[in-house]
Amino acid sequence: MNFTAWERVRIAREQDRPTSLYYIEHIFDDFMELHGDRGVKDDPAIVGGIGFLNDMPVTVIGQQKGRNMKEQVERNFGMPNPEGYRKALRLMKQAEKFNRPVVCFVDTSGAFCGIEAEERGQGEAIARSLMEMSGLKVPVLSIVIGEGGSGGALAMAVGNEVWCLENSVYSVLSPEGFAAILWKDGKRADEAADVMKMTSNHLKDLGIVERVFEEPEPVHTDNGENLAEEMKKAMIEFFGRYQGKAPEAIAQERYERFRKF
C-alpha cells in the first residue's frame, strides 16, 4: 500500500503492531527469558533469552513496548536504560561463547534520556554495545519491526545483515526532533519524515537494509502470523549460509558491511 513517510511513522508507532515478544512467541520454540545485567537491575524495555529456530539454539533479544498504557509504563515505552543494553550485550557474549547465532528485534523511539540513565552511563553502554557487536564471532541478524530511533536502535543493529518491515522506520532521530532542530518547529514532523529518507524503500535503496518484508496491509496482532512464518523461513535460510564459516570471517564480514558507509 502507498503511504506517505509520515503515515508510515504513525503506523510503526501503533499499539496493536506486533512487538518483539509477539515474534519471539511465533518464530521460536521453547523460549527461555533471561534477566538482569549482573550489575544494577533488569530492564523490562529489553527482553532476551534462548530459543530454538527449528532445532538450532539461538539467542534472541528485542526492545519491547507495551500493549496498553499500563504495560507501556512498565516497559518504559520501549526506551531502554543502560542496564538494558548491558543485559543485551551480556547475552550476546554468552551466545558467542557457546557458538549460538543472535537475532535482535529493534523497536524503540530511542534510548531513555532521563537523568538517572545518564548518571549510570547511557552513552558508554551504547558505545560499548556498538564496539562489542562489531567483533562478535557468531552471525548476527537485526530486524527493525517498528520504530528504529537513534543510537538506541543502532546499539542492537550492528548485524551481518539488517532487515526491516515495510511499515517500519529507521533514522538518526524522530521526525519531531529533526523538525525542532532544523526548522525550530516540531509541528513540521510530516515534512521532516519525507526529508529524512527513513522508510523501508529508502533504506533498501541506500543499502542500509538488505531485506524488506512486505505488508499487504499494516501488520497487527490479528494478522501477523503469516509475516512471522515468512520471517522464520528467511532466518533459517540466512543462518544456513553461515554454517561452517570461520568465526573470524563472520566478524570481518560485519566489519566490512559497516565500513562501506
Residue pairs with C-beta under 8 A, 6 or more apart in sequence:
1 215
1 216
1 217
1 218
3 11
3 167
4 190
4 193
4 194
5 169
5 190
5 193
5 194
5 196
5 198
5 199
6 175
6 189
6 190
6 193
6 194
8 167
8 168
8 169
8 193
8 199
8 200
9 147
9 169
9 175
9 189
9 193
9 198
11 17
11 167
11 218
12 146
12 147
12 167
12 168
12 169
13 109
13 146
13 147
14 218
14 220
15 65
15 66
15 67
15 68
15 72
16 67
16 220
16 221
16 222
17 145
17 146
17 218
17 219
17 220
17 221
18 145
18 219
18 220
18 221
18 224
18 227
18 228
19 62
19 64
19 65
19 67
19 107
19 145
19 146
20 47
20 62
20 63
20 64
20 105
20 107
20 145
21 47
21 62
21 64
22 221
22 224
22 228
23 62
23 105
23 145
23 224
23 228
23 231
24 31
24 47
24 51
24 60
24 62
24 105
25 31
26 224
26 225
26 228
26 229
26 232
27 51
27 53
27 228
27 231
27 232
27 235
28 51
28 52
28 53
28 58
28 60
29 51
29 52
29 53
29 54
30 51
30 52
31 49
31 50
31 51
31 60
32 49
32 50
32 51
33 47
33 48
33 49
34 48
34 49
34 50
34 87
34 91
35 42
35 87
36 42
36 83
36 87
37 43
37 83
37 84
37 86
37 87
37 90
38 90
39 83
39 86
40 82
40 83
40 86
40 120
41 83
42 83
42 87
43 76
43 80
43 81
43 83
43 84
43 87
44 64
44 74
44 75
44 76
45 63
45 64
45 75
45 76
45 77
45 78
45 79
45 80
45 81
45 84
45 108
45 112
46 61
46 62
46 63
46 64
46 80
46 84
46 85
46 87
46 88
47 61
47 62
47 64
48 59
48 60
48 61
48 62
48 87
48 88
48 91
49 59
49 60
49 91
50 57
50 58
50 59
50 60
50 100
51 57
51 58
51 60
52 58
53 103
53 232
53 235
53 236
53 239
54 236
56 101
56 239
57 98
57 100
58 100
58 101
58 102
58 103
58 239
59 91
59 92
59 94
59 95
59 100
59 101
59 102
59 103
60 102
60 103
60 104
60 105
61 88
61 91
61 92
61 102
61 103
61 104
61 105
61 156
62 104
62 105
62 106
62 107
63 78
63 80
63 84
63 105
63 106
63 107
63 108
63 152
63 153
63 156
64 75
64 78
64 107
65 71
65 72
65 75
65 77
65 78
65 107
65 108
65 146
66 72
66 73
66 74
66 75
66 77
66 78
72 78
76 112
77 109
78 107
78 108
78 109
78 147
79 108
79 109
79 110
79 111
79 112
79 113
79 152
80 108
80 111
80 112
80 152
81 111
81 112
81 116
81 117
81 120
81 122
82 117
82 120
82 121
82 122
82 124
82 125
83 120
83 125
85 111
85 125
85 126
85 128
85 129
85 155
85 156
86 125
86 128
88 104
88 129
88 155
88 156
89 125
89 128
89 129
89 132
89 133
91 102
92 102
92 132
92 133
92 136
92 140
93 132
93 136
94 100
95 101
95 102
95 136
95 138
96 136
96 137
96 138
99 138
100 138
101 138
101 139
101 140
101 141
101 239
101 242
102 136
102 138
102 139
102 140
102 141
103 140
103 141
103 142
103 143
103 235
104 140
104 141
104 142
104 143
104 156
104 157
104 159
105 142
105 143
105 145
106 142
106 143
106 144
106 145
106 146
106 148
106 153
106 156
106 157
106 170
107 144
107 145
107 146
107 147
107 148
108 147
108 148
108 149
108 152
108 153
109 147
109 149
109 152
109 174
110 149
110 150
110 151
110 152
110 153
110 173
110 174
111 117
111 122
111 126
111 150
111 151
111 152
111 155
112 122
112 152
113 122
125 155
126 151
126 152
126 154
126 155
129 155
129 156
129 158
130 154
130 155
130 158
133 140
133 155
133 156
133 158
133 159
133 254
134 158
134 251
134 254
134 255
134 258
135 251
135 255
136 250
136 251
136 254
137 247
137 248
137 250
137 251
138 247
138 250
139 160
139 238
139 239
139 242
139 245
139 250
140 158
140 159
140 160
140 254
141 159
141 160
141 161
141 163
141 235
141 238
141 239
142 156
142 157
142 158
142 159
142 161
142 162
142 163
143 162
143 163
143 164
143 165
143 231
144 153
144 157
144 162
144 163
144 164
144 165
144 168
144 169
144 170
144 209
145 164
145 165
145 168
146 165
146 168
147 153
147 168
147 169
148 154
148 157
148 164
148 168
148 169
148 170
148 171
149 171
149 173
149 174
150 171
150 172
150 173
150 174
153 170
157 170
158 254
158 258
159 254
160 242
160 250
160 253
160 254
160 257
161 210
161 211
161 238
161 257
162 208
162 209
162 210
163 209
163 210
163 211
163 212
163 213
163 234
164 170
164 200
164 203
164 209
164 211
164 212
164 213
165 200
165 212
165 213
165 215
165 219
165 227
166 200
166 212
166 213
166 214
166 215
167 200
167 215
167 218
167 219
168 200
169 193
169 198
169 199
169 200
170 198
170 203
170 208
170 209
171 178
171 196
171 198
172 196
173 181
174 189
175 189
175 190
175 192
175 193
175 196
175 198
176 186
176 189
176 192
177 186
178 189
178 192
178 195
178 196
179 185
179 186
179 187
179 188
179 189
179 191
179 192
180 186
182 192
183 191
183 192
193 199
197 203
197 206
200 209
200 212
201 212
203 209
203 212
204 211
204 212
207 260
208 261
211 234
213 227
213 230
213 231
213 234
215 227
217 223
219 227
242 250
